[in-house]
């Protein structure tokens, strides 16, 4: 198992270097001058402009700027935001719990609805129910996130007026964050109605974010179940007269969950880092919205550091999935 872990970590090192290079180049390809954006002025005195250019190292050759950036990363320094003057790592860690909370809620919805839908579709293969569930999953997978989000806002916030459309909690509640997770903080605050408000603010964005993973999990579960249901041990269990619920729930589903767990792990990494559109539409104060704001402000250190940290999260989740899969299926340890 140790050798398997070492091989996986060795693969991540060049990946991380490539991500740092892409992050460094990406922000510099965007039009606009970060100095003018930062100053909020259309013109600056030439001497002040040159002073700021030198202060942030933009007068150095690109290759030298990248070398300095890599040296900073090697020391765990992701830089300081040009606009807020705060360390990028501090800003990321302050906003990361909001993204984690939204992602976990979305994944919970995807798992609770996706796995049963896949199992039912597999058991009722070829039926109207099977075609209906898989067609719905295909629509959910293909549906543009921004369109789906706006549709839910129009229906549940506009027509019905039963769901808020922005933020993490109502404006009437004030308490000091303890964990950064609004559901927990609102619950321990003791303020009446705070927890209910936090839950109501979480519902729509989590449904929007969880739609695509739900569809993927449902289709993966169906595919895995169809393979398992044709295995000899399942036919043997049926021949012994075991109840269908036991055959499907224990003998079939337990073995079908191996690829499903891998899919869930990969989708969790996607959710933790891919909530940009959802967070922007719902004004959810997480990493996605922070990255969009940083790009619009041409905040080089924030964008670079944010992309690197997001890549680290994805790589960490993928590594965890590989390790879990290696424990569940020992044969995978000897591959790659």
C-alpha positions in Angstrom: 0.0 0.0 0.0 2.9 2.3 0.7 4.3 1.8 -2.8 0.9 2.6 -4.2 0.7 5.8 -2.2 4.2 6.9 -3.3 3.4 6.3 -7.0 0.2 8.4 -6.7 2.0 11.2 -4.9 4.8 11.2 -7.5 2.2 11.7 -10.3 0.8 14.7 -8.4 4.1 16.6 -8.3 4.4 17.4 -12.0 0.7 18.0 -12.1 1.1 20.7 -9.4 4.0 22.3 -11.2 1.9 22.4 -14.4 -1.0 24.0 -12.6 1.2 26.7 -11.1 2.5 27.5 -14.5 -1.0 27.6 -16.1 -2.2 29.8 -13.2 0.7 32.2 -13.6 0.2 32.5 -17.4 -3.6 32.6 -17.3 -4.1 35.8 -15.4 -1.5 37.6 -17.5 -3.3 36.7 -20.7 -6.3 38.7 -19.6 -6.7 42.2 -21.0 -6.4 45.1 -18.5 -3.7 46.6 -16.3 -3.9 45.5 -12.6 -2.3 48.7 -11.5 -5.1 50.9 -13.0 -7.8 48.5 -11.8 -6.3 48.5 -8.3 -6.0 52.3 -8.2 -9.5 52.8 -9.5 -8.3 55.6 -11.7 -8.0 55.9 -15.5 -4.7 57.8 -15.3 -1.9 57.8 -12.8 1.1 60.0 -12.6 3.9 58.3 -14.4 6.2 58.2 -11.4 3.5 56.7 -9.2 2.7 54.1 -11.9 6.3 53.1 -12.2 6.6 52.9 -8.4 3.6 50.5 -8.2 4.9 48.4 -11.2 8.3 48.0 -9.4 6.6 47.3 -6.0 4.7 44.3 -7.4 7.5 43.1 -9.6 5.7 43.6 -12.9 8.8 45.3 -14.3 10.7 42.0 -14.2 10.9 39.6 -17.1 8.0 37.0 -17.1 10.4 34.1 -16.5 11.9 35.9 -13.5 8.4 36.7 -12.1 7.6 33.0 -12.4 10.8 31.9 -10.6 10.0 34.3 -7.8 6.5 33.0 -7.7 7.7 29.4 -7.4 10.1 30.3 -4.7 7.2 31.8 -2.7 5.1 28.7 -3.2 8.0 26.6 -2.0 7.9 28.5 1.3 4.2 28.3 1.6 3.6 31.9 0.6 0.8 32.4 -1.8 1.2 36.2 -1.9 -0.9 39.1 -0.8 -4.0 40.3 -2.5 -3.4 43.5 -4.4 -6.9 44.8 -3.6 -7.5 43.7 0.0 -3.9 43.7 1.2 -4.7 40.4 3.0 -2.7 37.1 2.5 -4.3 35.0 -0.2 -4.3 31.9 2.0 -6.2 33.8 4.8 -8.9 34.9 2.3 -9.2 31.4 0.9 -9.5 29.7 4.3 -12.1 32.3 5.4 -14.3 31.6 2.3 -13.6 27.9 1.9 -16.1 26.7 4.5 -19.0 28.3 2.6 -18.0 26.4 -0.5 -17.6 23.2 1.4 -21.0 23.6 3.0 -22.7 24.2 -0.3 -20.8 21.3 -2.0 -21.7 18.8 0.8 -25.3 19.8 0.7 -25.3 19.3 -3.1 -23.6 16.0 -2.9 -26.0 14.8 -0.2 -28.9 15.5 -2.5 -27.1 13.8 -5.4 -26.4 10.7 -3.4 -29.8 10.4 -1.7 -31.7 10.7 -5.0 -29.1 9.4 -7.5 -28.3 6.0 -6.0 -32.0 4.9 -5.5 -32.8 6.2 -9.0 -30.0 4.2 -10.5 -31.0 1.0 -8.6 -34.7 1.3 -9.6 -33.8 1.9 -13.3 -31.5 -1.2 -13.3 -34.1 -3.4 -11.6 -36.8 -2.1 -14.0 -34.6 -2.3 -17.0 -36.4 -1.5 -20.3 -39.6 -0.3 -18.5 -41.2 3.1 -18.8 -39.8 3.9 -15.3 -36.2 3.1 -16.5 -36.5 5.2 -19.6 -38.1 8.1 -17.6 -35.5 8.1 -14.9 -32.6 7.9 -17.4 -34.1 10.6 -19.6 -34.5 12.8 -16.6 -30.9 12.2 -15.7 -29.8 13.0 -19.2 -31.7 16.3 -19.1 -30.2 17.1 -15.7 -26.7 16.4 -17.0 -27.2 18.5 -20.2 -29.0 21.4 -18.6 -27.0 24.7 -18.4 -26.4 25.6 -14.8 -27.1 29.3 -15.2 -30.5 28.6 -17.0 -31.5 26.0 -14.3 -30.6 28.4 -11.5 -32.6 31.3 -13.0 -35.6 29.0 -13.6 -35.6 27.9 -10.0 -35.3 31.5 -8.8 -38.2 32.6 -11.0 -40.4 29.8 -9.8 -39.6 29.5 -6.1 -38.5 33.0 -5.3 -40.5 35.0 -7.8 -43.8 33.2 -8.3 -44.1 31.3 -5.1 -42.0 33.5 -2.8 -40.9 30.7 -0.6 -37.1 30.7 -1.0 -34.4 33.4 -0.8 -32.1 33.9 -3.7 -28.9 35.3 -2.3 -26.6 35.1 0.7 -26.2 32.4 3.4 -28.7 33.7 6.0 -31.2 36.5 6.5 -30.0 40.0 7.1 -31.8 40.2 10.5 -29.4 37.6 12.1 -26.1 38.7 13.6 -23.6 36.5 15.3 -19.9 35.8 15.3 -18.9 32.9 13.1 -17.2 30.1 15.0 -16.7 27.3 12.4 -17.4 29.1 9.2 -20.2 26.7 8.4 -23.4 28.6 8.6 -25.6 25.7 9.5 -23.5 24.9 12.6 -22.9 28.6 13.5 -26.6 29.5 13.3 -27.5 26.4 15.4 -25.1 27.2 18.2 -25.9 30.9 18.1 -29.2 30.3 19.9 -31.0 32.9 17.9 -34.5 31.9 17.1 -35.1 31.2 13.4 -31.4 31.5 12.5 -31.0 27.8 11.6 -34.2 27.7 9.5 -33.0 30.8 7.7 -29.6 29.2 6.9 -31.3 26.0 5.6 -33.7 28.0 3.4 -30.8 29.9 1.9 -29.0 26.7 1.1 -31.8 24.8 -0.6 -31.9 26.4 -4.1 -28.1 26.7 -4.7 -27.5 23.1 -3.5 -30.2 21.8 -5.8 -28.7 23.6 -8.7 -25.1 22.5 -7.9 -26.2 18.9 -7.2 -28.1 18.4 -10.4 -25.2 17.3 -12.6 -23.6 15.0 -10.0 -27.1 13.5 -9.3 -27.5 12.6 -13.0 -24.0 11.2 -13.2 -24.4 9.1 -10.0 -27.8 7.8 -11.2 -26.4 6.7 -14.6 -23.3 5.1 -13.0 -25.3 3.3 -10.4 -27.6 1.9 -13.1 -24.7 0.7 -15.2 -22.9 -0.9 -12.3 -26.1 -2.6 -11.1 -26.8 -4.0 -14.5 -23.4 -5.7 -14.5 -23.8 -7.1 -11.0 -27.3 -8.4 -11.5 -26.0 -10.8 -14.2 -23.3 -12.3 -11.9 -23.5 -15.9 -10.8 -23.7 -15.1 -7.1 -26.8 -12.9 -7.6 -28.5 -15.7 -9.5 -27.5 -18.1 -6.8 -29.0 -15.8 -4.1 -32.2 -15.7 -6.1 -32.2 -19.4 -6.5 -32.0 -19.9 -2.8 -35.2 -18.0 -2.4 -33.8 -14.9 -0.7 -36.2 -11.9 -0.7 -35.6 -9.5 -3.6 -34.9 -6.7 -1.2 -32.0 -8.7 0.3 -30.7 -9.8 -3.1 -30.7 -6.3 -4.5 -29.8 -4.3 -1.3 -27.0 -6.6 0.0 -25.7 -8.9 -2.6 -26.0 -6.6 -5.7 -25.8 -3.1 -4.4 -22.8 -3.7 -2.1 -20.6 -4.8 -5.0 -22.1 -2.2 -7.5 -21.1 0.6 -5.1 -17.4 0.2 -5.8 -17.4 2.3 -9.0 -20.1 4.5 -7.7 -18.0 5.5 -4.7 -15.2 6.4 -7.1 -17.6 8.6 -9.0 -18.9 10.2 -5.9 -15.3 11.0 -4.8 -14.5 12.6 -8.1 -17.7 14.6 -8.2 -17.0 15.8 -4.7 -13.7 17.3 -6.0 -15.6 18.9 -8.9 -18.2 20.4 -6.5 -15.7 21.8 -4.1 -14.0 23.7 -6.9 -16.6 24.1 -9.7 -19.3 26.1 -7.9 -18.3 29.3 -9.7 -21.6 29.8 -11.6 -23.8 28.8 -8.8 -22.0 31.0 -6.2 -22.1 33.9 -8.6 -25.8 33.6 -9.4 -26.9 33.2 -5.8 -24.3 35.6 -4.4 -22.9 32.8 -2.3 -19.8 34.1 -0.5 -17.5 31.2 -1.4 -14.4 30.4 -3.3 -16.1 30.5 -6.7 -17.5 34.0 -6.3 -14.2 35.2 -4.8 -12.3 33.9 -7.9 -14.7 35.7 -10.3 -14.3 39.0 -8.3 -10.5 38.6 -8.3 -10.3 38.0 -12.0 -12.5 41.1 -12.7 -10.1 43.1 -10.5 -7.0 41.6 -12.2 -5.8 40.6 -8.8 -2.8 38.5 -9.9 -1.8 37.0 -6.5 -5.4 36.2 -5.6 -6.1 34.4 -8.9 -2.8 32.6 -9.0 -3.1 31.5 -5.3 -6.7 30.6 -5.7 -6.1 28.4 -8.7 -3.2 26.6 -7.0 -5.2 26.0 -3.8 -8.2 24.8 -5.8 -5.9 22.4 -7.7 -4.5 21.1 -4.4 -8.1 20.4 -3.2 -8.9 18.5 -6.3 -5.6 16.5 -6.1 -6.2 15.8 -2.4 -9.7 14.5 -3.1 -8.5 12.4 -6.1 -5.7 10.9 -4.0 -8.1 10.0 -1.2 -10.4 8.4 -3.8 -7.5 6.4 -5.1 -6.5 5.2 -1.7 -10.0 4.2 -0.8 -10.4 2.4 -4.0 -7.0 0.7 -3.4 -8.3 -0.5 0.0 -11.6 -1.8 -1.5 -10.0 -3.4 -4.5 -6.4 -4.5 -3.8 -5.8 -5.4 -7.4 -5.8 -1.7 -8.3 -2.6 -1.2 -6.2 -0.6 -3.1 -8.8 -1.8 -1.1 -11.7 0.1 2.0 -12.8 
